[in-house]
Amino acid sequence: MDRAAVVTSRRTPTLPECSISTSTLAFDRHLTTTAKGLLLMAEIVFGMLVWILVGGTDYFQLSALCWVMFVAVLFWVLTVGLFVIYLTGVHHRIPQVPWTTLSLCLNCSATVLYLVTAVVDALSVNQAIRGRHNYNCWATSAFFACLTTVCYTGSTYLSYYSWKLTEEGQLSHH
């Protein structure tokens, strides 16, 4: 008997249809020219410098610097994720998420925790011997932690302004 003539009677179960769009994600070229986009990129670069500079030392001997690493890496990952979401336009495709409120909460918490981190980082510099590798890295990371705090403060302001406009717009529709 010819193998091509044999037909199996087994049918695959049908899957429920989902309303998932298969179109490609948009790329927002203008994000990198806005204050919001520039601050996000600065937060990513400065935050990365903080954790790279601390991570290249014997930071694990000081619990304060373990805190610096935790905050720096956590907010770096969250900020990179948010940047990708805004850059690809995912925030337009998922309107159920209150993106302005989410950004405001992220930026407020990052500002407060990075302020504490910058102070802890700066105070930890005294634990190292002046002129040595740890000292130079920790001092430089404290500087970049301060810059990152300033960037998150700017993002908090912009997020609050955007959130306030969104809230006022929703109140006027009711």
SULWO-V442128 format. One record per backbone hydrogen bond with DSSP energy under -1.0 kcal/mol. NH is the residue of the N-H (numbers start at 1). CO is the residue of the C=O. E is the energy in kcal/mol with one decimal. If there is no record, write none. Layout:
[[NH | CO | E] [NH | CO | E]]
This chain:
[[28 | 87 | -3.1] [29 | 27 | -1.2] [33 | 30 | -1.5] [34 | 31 | -1.3] [38 | 34 | -2.7] [39 | 35 | -2.5] [40 | 36 | -2.2] [41 | 37 | -2.4] [42 | 38 | -2.4] [43 | 39 | -2.8] [44 | 40 | -2.1] [45 | 41 | -2.5] [46 | 42 | -3.0] [47 | 43 | -2.2] [48 | 44 | -2.0] [49 | 45 | -2.1] [50 | 46 | -1.9] [51 | 47 | -2.0] [52 | 48 | -2.4] [53 | 49 | -2.5] [54 | 50 | -2.2] [55 | 51 | -2.3] [56 | 52 | -1.4] [57 | 54 | -1.7] [61 | 58 | -1.5] [62 | 59 | -2.2] [66 | 62 | -1.2] [67 | 63 | -1.6] [68 | 64 | -1.6] [69 | 65 | -2.3] [70 | 66 | -2.3] [71 | 67 | -2.7] [72 | 68 | -2.7] [73 | 69 | -2.7] [74 | 70 | -2.5] [75 | 71 | -2.5] [76 | 72 | -1.6] [77 | 73 | -2.5] [78 | 74 | -2.3] [79 | 75 | -2.2] [80 | 76 | -2.5] [81 | 77 | -2.3] [82 | 78 | -2.4] [83 | 79 | -2.6] [84 | 80 | -2.4] [85 | 81 | -2.2] [86 | 82 | -2.5] [87 | 83 | -2.9] [88 | 84 | -2.3] [90 | 85 | -1.5] [92 | 89 | -1.4] [94 | 90 | -1.3] [97 | 94 | -1.2] [99 | 97 | -1.9] [102 | 98 | -2.6] [103 | 99 | -2.7] [104 | 100 | -2.2] [105 | 101 | -2.6] [106 | 102 | -2.5] [107 | 103 | -2.8] [108 | 104 | -2.6] [109 | 105 | -2.4] [110 | 106 | -2.4] [111 | 107 | -2.4] [112 | 108 | -2.2] [113 | 109 | -2.6] [114 | 110 | -2.6] [115 | 111 | -1.9] [116 | 112 | -2.0] [117 | 113 | -2.3] [118 | 114 | -2.9] [119 | 115 | -1.9] [120 | 116 | -2.7] [121 | 117 | -3.0] [122 | 118 | -2.4] [123 | 119 | -2.6] [124 | 120 | -1.6] [127 | 124 | -1.7] [128 | 125 | -1.8] [132 | 129 | -2.0] [136 | 132 | -2.4] [137 | 133 | -2.5] [138 | 134 | -2.9] [139 | 135 | -2.6] [140 | 136 | -2.2] [141 | 137 | -2.6] [142 | 138 | -2.0] [143 | 139 | -1.7] [144 | 140 | -2.3] [145 | 141 | -2.3] [146 | 142 | -1.9] [147 | 143 | -2.0] [148 | 144 | -2.5] [149 | 145 | -2.1] [150 | 146 | -2.1] [151 | 147 | -2.2] [152 | 148 | -2.6] [153 | 149 | -2.1] [154 | 150 | -2.1] [155 | 151 | -2.4] [156 | 152 | -2.2] [157 | 153 | -2.1] [158 | 154 | -2.3] [159 | 155 | -2.8] [160 | 156 | -2.7] [161 | 157 | -2.4] [162 | 158 | -2.4] [163 | 159 | -2.9] [164 | 160 | -2.8] [165 | 161 | -2.0] [166 | 162 | -2.2] [167 | 163 | -2.9] [168 | 164 | -2.5] [169 | 165 | -2.1] [170 | 166 | -2.0] [171 | 167 | -2.1] [172 | 168 | -1.8]]
